[in-house]
Structure formats: structure tokens, C-alpha cells
Amino acid sequence: MSDKLVLVSHPLCPYVQRAAISLTEKGVPFERVDIDLADKPDWFKAISPLGKVPLLRVQRNGEETTIFESAVILEFLEETQANPLHPADPYARARQRAWIEFGSASLNAIGRLYSAPTEAGFLAESRALSGMFDRLEAELADGTGPWFAGDRFSLVDAVYGPVFRYLDAFDRIGDFGILDGKPHVQAWRQALRDRPSIRHAVAPDYPQRLHAFLQAKGSFLSSLIRPNDQAGPFALARSA
């Protein structure tokens, strides 16, 4: 397909990163346009029913179609572009779609963790998140790696790259033990960290932006960040 694709983005959005990773893995040229979600431009409000990113603007034969919601964008790319990331087998495909949903739930849990206002709340959310990774550890234990489905990179991998990027940021603040005792998850995390499509799904200043975001939350995690601490330029550059 020779459509022109424009990915409307925000520098920190993990859901945008999913789409960028998929496009890169498929070798599809695309333009990326960042917006400020705190001051949304009028053109964005006009085409985004939910007021969220990502949006994929597809320009074809002089007409434009806007696709919203990351899961829908990923499925659209699977249906219209070469180099599929979903398996051909419907049972394997359904399993992977389910784990993509689990990845979204993991991002929600991460959001609750970094937003928890108290130490007790933070510890409770940390235990809950660790428990979610226990389930992943069990799922990965029967595989051969390095990817979720063995030797084939899939959309599940594209979804979890941004998940682990948050853990890299947390590790810089403190040792919370979220992945302790999970060797298969740790190995997967490292493989994703080294994948070029995942490394390049964010801008070089992403570490500093995420660090500043976490510091400004006013949460318990924010209180653990030293006032003058700054994320180094390469602190998370190799992250997933």
C-alpha cells in the first residue's frame, strides 16, 4: 500500500510507541507529529473523537482517513501492510491478542504505581504489578525466547517494549524488586531493550522527559527522587 501515513504522537505516550514499533518492524515509511496534550491544537480536536493519541492519518488518493486507538491502529497495519507481526494460526493469534490486552492492563497498573500518593499505596501497587509479571513469567517459562513467541518478533513484543521502559526509569530511582525472581521476564526485557525498533521508538530526550514527568507527579514515587537528580542523556537510551 502506498498511502502516506502520519502518526500523531506525544513524546511520552507508550501507546504511540506501539504503533511506531510496528511501523518500523514492517519497514513502512511514516511521518511522526508530536502535539502538546495539555494544549491540544484545534485540528487535533477536530479529528480525535476521544482527544487521545495515537492517531494514524492515512492519506490515500486525495482523501484522508483518521484511525484512533492503538489496538485498532495495530490491527489496521496488520491488515494493510506486509511483514505481519501476528501469527497466521488463529489460536496463536487469539492468545497473543489476549496478552496484548494484558500489556494494556500492565500499563494501567504502572500508572497507578507512579501516581500512588502514599507509601502504603505505592507498596500495594508494587506488589500488584509484581504479581502481574509473575503471570508473564509463567507464560514465558515454556518458551524458547528471545521473544514472547520464540524466535519471531510479534505485536506482544511491540506492546511490552514501552512497558519495560517504565521499569528502567523506576530502577534509576530505587530498587523496588518488581521483577525479582523472574528470570524469563528479565531475559525478555533485555532482548527488547536491544531491539532497534524499540530503542528508536522514542526521541533522544525521552529519559529526561519521563524523569521530569515522574518528578512532577506529586506522588510517593516523586518524593523518592532527589531534588537535583536529573536523568542522564543515556540513562534510558538503551531501554525497552
C-alpha positions as CSV (number, residue, x, y, z in Angstrom):
1,M,0.0,0.0,0.0
2,S,1.4,3.4,-1.0
3,D,-0.6,5.5,1.4
4,K,1.0,8.4,3.2
5,L,0.9,7.7,6.9
6,V,1.2,10.3,9.6
7,L,1.4,9.2,13.2
8,V,0.1,11.8,15.6
9,S,2.0,11.5,18.8
10,H,3.0,12.6,22.2
11,P,6.7,12.2,23.3
12,L,5.9,10.1,26.4
13,C,2.9,8.1,25.2
14,P,3.5,4.3,25.4
15,Y,0.6,3.6,23.1
16,V,2.1,5.7,20.4
17,Q,5.3,3.8,20.8
18,R,3.5,0.5,19.9
19,A,2.4,1.9,16.6
20,A,5.9,3.4,15.9
21,I,7.5,0.0,16.6
22,S,5.0,-1.9,14.4
23,L,5.6,0.6,11.5
24,T,9.3,0.3,11.9
25,E,9.3,-3.5,12.0
26,K,7.2,-3.6,8.9
27,G,9.5,-1.2,7.1
28,V,6.7,1.2,6.4
29,P,7.7,4.9,5.9
30,F,5.7,7.3,8.1
31,E,5.8,10.8,9.5
32,R,5.5,11.5,13.2
33,V,3.9,14.6,14.5
34,D,4.1,15.4,18.2
35,I,1.4,17.5,19.9
36,D,1.0,19.0,23.4
37,L,-1.9,17.2,25.1
38,A,-2.1,20.0,27.6
39,D,-2.8,22.5,24.8
40,K,-4.4,20.4,22.1
41,P,-4.4,22.1,18.7
42,D,-7.8,22.7,17.1
43,W,-7.0,20.5,14.1
44,F,-6.4,17.6,16.5
45,K,-9.6,18.2,18.4
46,A,-11.5,18.1,15.2
47,I,-10.2,14.6,14.2
48,S,-9.7,12.9,17.5
49,P,-13.1,11.7,18.9
50,L,-11.5,10.7,22.3
51,G,-9.0,13.5,22.4
52,K,-6.1,11.0,22.8
53,V,-3.1,9.8,20.9
54,P,-2.1,8.0,18.9
55,L,-3.9,8.8,15.7
56,L,-2.9,7.5,12.4
57,R,-3.8,9.8,9.5
58,V,-4.0,7.8,6.3
59,Q,-3.8,9.8,3.1
60,R,-4.9,7.9,0.0
61,N,-6.0,9.1,-3.4
62,G,-6.5,12.6,-2.2
63,E,-8.7,11.6,0.7
64,E,-7.8,11.2,4.4
65,T,-9.0,8.6,6.9
66,T,-8.2,9.0,10.6
67,I,-7.8,5.9,12.7
68,F,-7.7,6.2,16.5
69,E,-7.0,3.8,19.4
70,S,-3.6,2.0,19.3
71,A,-5.1,-1.5,19.2
72,V,-7.2,-0.6,16.1
73,I,-4.1,1.0,14.5
74,L,-2.1,-2.1,15.1
75,E,-4.8,-4.3,13.5
76,F,-5.1,-1.9,10.6
77,L,-1.4,-2.2,9.9
78,E,-1.6,-6.0,10.1
79,E,-4.4,-6.0,7.5
80,T,-2.9,-3.5,5.1
81,Q,0.9,-3.8,5.3
82,A,3.4,-6.5,4.6
83,N,5.6,-8.3,7.1
84,P,2.9,-9.4,9.6
85,L,3.6,-9.4,13.3
86,H,0.6,-11.6,14.2
87,P,0.9,-15.4,13.8
88,A,-1.1,-17.0,11.0
89,D,-2.6,-19.6,13.3
90,P,-5.9,-18.3,14.7
91,Y,-5.4,-19.9,18.1
92,A,-1.9,-18.5,18.5
93,R,-3.2,-15.1,17.2
94,A,-6.0,-15.1,19.8
95,R,-3.5,-15.9,22.6
96,Q,-1.3,-13.1,21.6
97,R,-4.2,-10.6,21.3
98,A,-5.1,-11.6,24.9
99,W,-1.6,-10.9,26.1
100,I,-1.7,-7.5,24.3
101,E,-4.7,-6.7,26.5
102,F,-2.7,-7.8,29.5
103,G,0.0,-5.4,28.4
104,S,-2.5,-2.6,28.4
105,A,-3.6,-3.6,31.9
106,S,0.1,-3.6,33.0
107,L,0.4,0.0,31.8
108,N,-2.7,0.9,33.8
109,A,-1.0,-0.8,36.9
110,I,2.2,1.2,36.2
111,G,0.1,4.4,36.1
112,R,-1.4,3.6,39.5
113,L,2.1,2.8,40.9
114,Y,3.7,6.1,39.9
115,S,0.5,8.0,40.9
116,A,0.1,6.4,44.4
117,P,0.1,9.3,46.9
118,T,1.3,7.3,50.0
119,E,3.9,4.8,50.8
120,A,1.3,2.2,51.7
121,G,-0.4,2.7,48.4
122,F,2.8,2.6,46.5
123,L,3.8,-0.7,48.1
124,A,0.4,-2.2,47.4
125,E,0.6,-1.2,43.7
126,S,4.2,-2.5,43.5
127,R,3.1,-5.9,44.8
128,A,0.1,-6.0,42.4
129,L,2.4,-5.1,39.5
130,S,4.9,-7.8,40.5
131,G,2.1,-10.3,40.6
132,M,1.2,-9.4,37.0
133,F,4.7,-10.1,36.0
134,D,4.5,-13.4,37.9
135,R,1.8,-14.4,35.4
136,L,4.1,-13.4,32.5
137,E,6.9,-15.4,34.0
138,A,4.8,-18.5,34.0
139,E,3.7,-17.9,30.4
140,L,7.3,-17.4,29.2
141,A,8.7,-20.4,31.1
142,D,7.6,-22.9,28.4
143,G,9.1,-20.8,25.6
144,T,12.5,-20.7,24.0
145,G,12.8,-16.9,23.6
146,P,14.2,-14.5,22.9
147,W,10.7,-13.1,22.1
148,F,7.3,-13.7,23.5
149,A,6.6,-16.3,20.9
150,G,10.1,-17.8,20.5
151,D,12.3,-16.7,17.6
152,R,9.6,-14.5,15.9
153,F,9.1,-10.9,17.0
154,S,5.4,-10.2,17.4
155,L,2.9,-7.5,18.4
156,V,3.1,-8.7,22.0
157,D,6.8,-7.7,21.9
158,A,5.9,-4.3,20.4
159,V,3.5,-3.8,23.3
160,Y,5.8,-4.7,26.1
161,G,8.8,-2.7,24.9
162,P,7.2,0.5,26.3
163,V,6.1,-1.3,29.4
164,F,9.7,-2.2,30.3
165,R,10.8,1.3,29.5
166,Y,8.9,2.5,32.6
167,L,10.7,-0.1,34.7
168,D,14.0,1.2,33.5
169,A,13.0,4.6,34.8
170,F,11.9,3.2,38.1
171,D,15.2,1.3,38.5
172,R,17.0,4.6,38.3
173,I,15.0,5.9,41.3
174,G,15.2,2.8,43.5
175,D,15.2,-1.0,43.7
176,F,11.6,-1.9,44.1
177,G,12.1,-5.7,43.4
178,I,9.2,-5.8,40.9
179,L,11.0,-8.3,38.6
180,D,12.8,-10.2,41.4
181,G,12.7,-14.0,40.8
182,K,11.5,-13.7,37.2
183,P,14.5,-14.7,35.0
184,H,12.4,-15.3,31.9
185,V,10.8,-11.8,32.1
186,Q,14.3,-10.3,32.7
187,A,15.7,-12.0,29.7
188,W,12.8,-10.9,27.5
189,R,13.2,-7.4,28.9
190,Q,16.9,-7.3,27.9
191,A,16.1,-8.6,24.4
192,L,13.5,-5.9,23.9
193,R,15.9,-3.3,25.2
194,D,18.3,-4.1,22.5
195,R,15.8,-4.2,19.6
196,P,16.4,-1.2,17.3
197,S,12.7,-0.6,16.6
198,I,12.1,-0.3,20.3
199,R,15.2,1.8,21.1
200,H,14.2,4.3,18.3
201,A,10.5,4.5,19.2
202,V,11.3,7.5,21.5
203,A,13.3,10.6,21.0
204,P,16.8,11.0,22.5
205,D,15.4,13.3,25.2
206,Y,12.8,10.7,26.4
207,P,14.7,9.9,29.6
208,Q,14.8,13.4,30.7
209,R,11.1,14.0,29.8
210,L,9.9,10.9,31.7
211,H,12.1,11.7,34.7
212,A,10.6,15.2,34.8
213,F,7.1,13.8,34.5
214,L,7.6,11.4,37.4
215,Q,9.2,14.1,39.5
216,A,6.3,16.5,38.9
217,K,3.5,13.9,39.8
218,G,3.4,14.9,43.5
219,S,3.2,11.2,44.3
220,F,5.1,8.9,46.7
221,L,7.4,7.9,43.9
222,S,8.1,11.6,43.2
223,S,9.2,12.0,46.8
224,L,11.9,9.4,46.3
225,I,13.6,11.4,43.5
226,R,16.3,13.7,44.8
227,P,15.6,17.4,44.1
228,N,18.6,17.9,41.9
229,D,18.6,14.5,40.3
230,Q,18.5,14.5,36.6
231,A,18.2,11.6,34.1
232,G,21.4,11.4,32.2
233,P,21.3,11.7,28.4
234,F,21.9,7.9,28.0
235,A,20.3,6.7,31.2
236,L,17.4,5.1,29.4
237,A,18.6,5.3,25.9
238,R,19.1,1.6,25.6
239,S,15.8,0.8,27.4
240,A,12.8,-1.0,26.0
